[in-house]
Amino acid sequence: MAKTATFGVMHVLTSFTVTYALTGSITIAGVVTFVEPLVNTVMHYFFDKYWDHPVARRVRNQLARICTALKVPTRMPATQTERA
């Protein structure tokens, strides 16, 4: 849980910092920092809803076959923390 909370704080700080650096506006940076997670939450709902849709499943299977044929790794090697 601590790792998740830390990542959340890091995400908010990164969002604010990048937006402020691009716009120079504390107001815009603040709005974007809080609107962006709300938009991501809604997008995640639709992503989950359609992940198992037959068309999406067919596209994922086709991409997996292409990656296999081209010998493209489909998974990154595990990091030290993932192995533990």
Helices and strands as residue ranges (DSSP letters): H 2-23, H 26-51, H 54-70, H 80-83
